[in-house]
């Protein structure tokens, strides 16, 4: 019988040597050390780190008084505002789970999420009152609603029992919070679209959020006191954990309700923004902006780009502007970015074309993600590093989700073989860097948002003139990818592409609507399956 190790005897965990990890702790450390530094800029509104800590604490207190506690869901439908930042701290302080809702979705999708996630309370920006009113009407039972009455909102009704500031006033600033008893406790839940059925609720934990927030700073070599511009929606993977990263680094959040090239460039100039994140469309907007809008920006600006593989022209264009852009890759299931195209100093001496080629890859794992590989999904063996053999990308480690809410079948499938299956197909180059070649399951990524081709096809099949339909991604210089519909009409039916698009627009969120329609017979295999690979090839060749 093996004797116990002396290192296991009388050396137990206790409050002095073990505290569960949570990114909430970053807020209070920064509020203690840098209480008077500006934490948030929103129009003419300025908040210090002391004030953000106090407001977040009042939010936690107010929620607790409403009976919100461990394992409850608090839903938020909001733009990139100070209230959204505060929710990332105040909600987890109570032990509850933060569910940030995608503001681009329609009422039916929002209603499903509120019901499936069992939201106990909803904080909602008045800009989205029309969608929220319709969503609430679809729920089997009412839920309390608190309005975020942002002065910069373009309009909308107030739906709730009180506004956010009045709700904060019901809380107290000396509310006592404690880290979770277990760092594996859920901190957030974000819905992601699959290829079939309803969206899945991705559950993340305090430990993973803490580690990825730290990893953002280290991977990006982010210095103390960054000025971070919110071009990335905070509803998307909790803003890739950057609400917590900026607190860790005692930086400044510059809020932005809408992604607009002039507003972005003005903010970069006026506030000397140092960092921002976004899909290729955001960067392309800046490249295409008039030179007059770019004038006066002489300091270093760093950007992270993700979503569909950034085109070489985008990387080249940002470099010519003097912006330092780094390519990252990830999914909601891995807290946002979990790999990075880590740059080598030696690349600086390469030609622009060679640098663009190297920087356009999905790269290598984040420093605090334990594993990333490209394997044959059947044998789970690594593909050769030849830049040609395709396999599926897999992740494992502490910055991987707990699983899908109320969906054990999907969770087990996602973690089959002890790795998280991304569904993305890629090759590995001799230096170990990964590059995506195609996407399995036919997900279309448009402007950073996932679109299920099957969902769009389902709408197309509802049109009385449509006999067959298939939707694939079409390259787009602005959005990265947009849906393209291939349609076979019923005998004798007559309908235009514009009529098909309008039919979809009435039934889908705008970003999911096909931008183009191609009529004709669809290619099929011998078993009758539509060959989407042939359709994609026709778009590339056409």
C-alpha positions, -999 to 999 in steps of 0.1 A, spaced: 0 0 0 14 34 -10 24 56 19 9 90 20 32 118 9 45 142 35 34 169 11 -2 158 16 -1 158 54 -11 188 75 -8 210 44 -45 217 38 -64 245 20 -75 273 42 -86 309 38 -50 321 41 -36 301 12 -66 295 -11 -92 318 -26 -113 307 -56 -105 327 -87 -130 352 -100 -125 382 -122 -147 403 -99 -116 406 -77 -99 428 -104 -124 455 -98 -118 459 -62 -80 457 -65 -80 485 -91 -106 506 -71 -82 504 -41 -50 512 -59 -63 536 -86 -96 549 -72 -95 583 -90 -84 571 -124 -111 574 -151 -126 540 -157 -155 548 -181 -161 574 -208 -196 576 -222 -204 608 -241 -199 636 -214 -202 611 -186 -171 600 -167 -168 574 -140 -138 567 -118 -128 532 -107 -141 541 -72 -175 549 -87 -177 518 -109 -169 497 -78 -196 515 -58 -222 513 -85 -215 476 -92 -218 469 -55 -251 487 -54 -263 466 -83 -254 434 -65 -271 446 -34 -303 456 -53 -304 422 -70 -299 404 -37 -328 423 -22 -349 410 -51 -340 375 -41 -314 369 -68 -287 345 -57 -264 316 -67 -275 299 -99 -301 325 -109 -300 340 -143 -299 378 -148 -305 388 -185 -292 420 -200 -302 435 -233 -280 465 -238 -255 483 -260 -219 490 -250 -228 513 -221 -215 518 -185 -245 498 -172 -233 468 -192 -198 470 -177 -213 472 -142 -234 441 -149 -203 421 -155 -193 427 -119 -225 433 -100 -243 402 -113 -215 377 -105 -211 393 -70 -245 378 -61 -235 343 -73 -260 347 -102 -252 341 -138 -250 369 -164 -269 363 -197 -260 390 -222 -285 390 -251 -276 396 -287 -293 430 -296 -294 420 -332 -318 391 -327 -356 391 -332 -383 388 -305 -388 350 -310 -351 343 -304 -350 366 -273 -381 350 -259 -367 315 -263 -335 326 -244 -354 343 -216 -375 312 -211 -348 286 -216 -324 304 -194 -351 310 -167 -342 346 -164 -353 359 -130 -350 396 -140 -342 415 -172 -322 447 -175 -330 463 -209 -319 494 -228 -349 514 -241 -335 513 -276 -346 477 -278 -380 482 -263 -399 472 -294 -382 438 -296 -384 432 -258 -421 441 -256 -428 415 -283 -405 389 -266 -421 394 -232 -455 388 -247 -444 354 -258 -433 342 -223 -456 320 -203 -451 341 -172 -440 378 -166 -405 386 -153 -394 419 -137 -379 444 -161 -355 473 -152 -350 499 -179 -316 513 -188 -326 548 -197 -293 558 -214 -292 595 -224 -274 586 -256 -300 560 -267 -317 569 -300 -352 564 -286 -376 537 -274 -402 532 -246 -397 524 -210 -412 490 -202 -401 483 -166 -412 491 -131 -383 515 -126 -352 527 -144 -317 515 -137 -305 544 -116 -336 541 -93 -329 504 -90 -293 511 -80 -306 534 -53 -324 505 -37 -290 489 -31 -263 498 -6 -226 506 -12 -214 486 18 -229 453 5 -206 425 14 -198 400 -13 -176 369 -13 -159 350 -41 -178 319 -51 -173 289 -29 -162 270 -60 -145 288 -89 -162 262 -112 -195 280 -104 -211 295 -135 -204 332 -141 -221 337 -175 -242 321 -201 -242 331 -238 -263 317 -265 -247 305 -297 -264 294 -329 -260 259 -340 -268 245 -374 -300 229 -363 -327 236 -337 -327 262 -311 -296 281 -300 -275 265 -272 -266 281 -239 -229 282 -234 -221 281 -197 -187 295 -185 -172 296 -150 -154 321 -128 -120 303 -132 -121 304 -170 -132 341 -171 -104 350 -147 -78 332 -167 -89 344 -201 -91 380 -188 -55 376 -177 -46 359 -209 -60 387 -230 -36 411 -214 -5 389 -216 -11 376 -251 -17 412 -264 12 426 -243 -13 451 -230 4 477 -207 -11 493 -176 -38 519 -182 -49 510 -217 -76 531 -233 -100 505 -247 -127 514 -273 -158 492 -273 -163 484 -310 -168 447 -301 -203 441 -286 -202 432 -249 -230 408 -255 -207 387 -276 -188 362 -254 -189 388 -226 -169 411 -248 -142 384 -251 -137 389 -213 -124 424 -219 -147 440 -193 -126 421 -167 -93 426 -185 -96 464 -185 -104 463 -148 -73 441 -142 -51 466 -161 -67 497 -145 -76 509 -180 -103 531 -194 -135 519 -211 -146 542 -240 -182 532 -247 -197 533 -281 -233 525 -288 -229 520 -326 -201 509 -348 -195 539 -371 -162 547 -389 -162 584 -381 -173 578 -344 -145 552 -340 -118 575 -355 -130 605 -336 -129 585 -303 -94 571 -311 -82 607 -317 -101 624 -289 -94 599 -261 -61 585 -275 -75 550 -277 -48 524 -276 -68 491 -280 -99 479 -297 -113 446 -310 -136 437 -339 -146 416 -369 -130 423 -403 -159 446 -412 -149 471 -384 -113 472 -397 -125 475 -434 -147 505 -424 -116 523 -410 -95 515 -441 -123 528 -464 -129 560 -444 -119 593 -459 -84 605 -450 -98 636 -434 -114 614 -407 -81 597 -400 -61 629 -397 -45 636 -363 -41 600 -352 -3 597 -346 -1 574 -316 1 536 -316 -32 518 -319 -36 481 -315 -65 460 -328 -76 424 -325 -94 409 -354 -114 377 -354 -144 361 -371 -139 348 -406 -103 347 -417 -93 383 -424 -86 390 -460 -51 399 -469 -62 433 -481 -76 441 -447 -43 432 -429 -24 452 -454 -47 482 -452 -45 484 -414 -7 481 -416 -6 510 -441 -27 531 -416 -1 524 -390 -24 503 -368 -9 471 -352 -35 443 -359 -33 409 -343 -54 380 -356 -71 358 -329 -95 329 -333 -121 313 -310 -157 306 -303 -182 313 -276 -174 279 -261 -138 290 -254 -147 324 -239 -140 342 -272 -104 342 -285 -84 311 -275 -58 311 -302 -36 339 -315 -14 344 -345 15 352 -322 40 374 -341 77 368 -343 102 397 -343 118 381 -373 87 387 -394 93 424 -393 121 420 -419 98 402 -443 81 418 -473 46 432 -467 32 403 -487 50 377 -466 40 394 -433 3 395 -444 4 358 -453 18 348 -419 -4 372 -399 -36 359 -417 -35 325 -398 -54 315 -368 -21 307 -351 -14 289 -319 -32 284 -285 -36 312 -260 -9 311 -233 -34 299 -207 -53 275 -229 -38 241 -223 -42 225 -256 -51 232 -293 -47 207 -321 -59 198 -356 -68 162 -356 -86 137 -378 -120 137 -361 -124 100 -365 -90 88 -353 -82 118 -331 -47 117 -345 -29 150 -354 -27 158 -391 8 163 -406 23 198 -405 22 201 -442 -1 230 -447 -23 208 -469 -39 180 -449 -72 192 -433 -85 182 -399 -108 196 -373 -96 221 -347 -98 210 -311 -93 228 -278 -89 217 -242 -81 235 -210 -94 259 -183 -107 284 -208 -132 259 -222 -169 261 -213 -186 240 -186 -210 228 -213 -244 236 -228 -273 245 -205 -299 217 -202 -284 199 -232 -263 169 -220 -264 153 -254 -248 183 -271 -223 187 -243 -212 151 -245 -208 153 -282 -188 185 -280 -164 170 -255 -161 136 -271 -126 121 -268 -116 146 -240 -114 176 -264 -138 203 -274 -148 199 -310 -150 232 -328 -164 219 -361 -138 241 -380 -116 225 -406 -80 236 -408 -44 228 -418 -12 231 -398 19 246 -413 55 233 -405 59 260 -378 28 247 -360 5 276 -369 -31 267 -378 -51 282 -407 -88 275 -412 -96 262 -447 -134 256 -444 -161 255 -418 -180 223 -411 -218 224 -404 -221 252 -429 -221 280 -404 -218 314 -421 -199 341 -401 -211 376 -411 -197 406 -394 -187 384 -365 -222 369 -361 -229 332 -367 -257 324 -391 -272 289 -394 -277 281 -431 -304 256 -421 -323 283 -403 -323 305 -434 -332 275 -456 -361 267 -434 -375 302 -441 -369 298 -479 -388 266 -479 -418 284 -465 -422 304 -497 -448 288 -519 -427 292 -551 -397 274 -536 -392 237 -543 -356 233 -531 -331 257 -513 -296 257 -501 -277 285 -484 -239 289 -484 -214 317 -475 -205 342 -501 -173 363 -497 -181 399 -490 -155 427 -487 -175 445 -460 -190 417 -438 -165 389 -445 -193 365 -455 -230 369 -463 -256 343 -470 -262 334 -507 -294 314 -515 -296 289 -543 -332 282 -551 -350 258 -574 -386 270 -581 -417 249 -584 -429 242 -619 -446 272 -633 -437 295 -604 -424 330 -611 -407 350 -584 -378 375 -584 -347 376 -563 -359 408 -546 -392 391 -536 -373 362 -521 -351 385 -501 -381 405 -489 -398 373 -478 -368 364 -457 -364 400 -443 -400 397 -429 -391 365 -410 -354 368 -400 -331 391 -382 -317 414 -409 -281 401 -407 -294 366 -415 -312 376 -447 -295 364 -480 -279 392 -500 -281 374 -532 -303 346 -548 -293 323 -576 -321 303 -594 -316 269 -610 -313 232 -603 -291 222 -573 -262 197 -576 -268 165 -557 -249 134 -547 -261 99 -558 -281 97 -526 -299 130 -533 -279 152 -508 -274 188 -520 -237 194 -527 -230 226 -509 -193 223 -517 -201 226 -554 -222 257 -547 -194 274 -528 -170 266 -556 -193 281 -581 -193 314 -561 -155 314 -559 -152 308 -597 -181 332 -606 
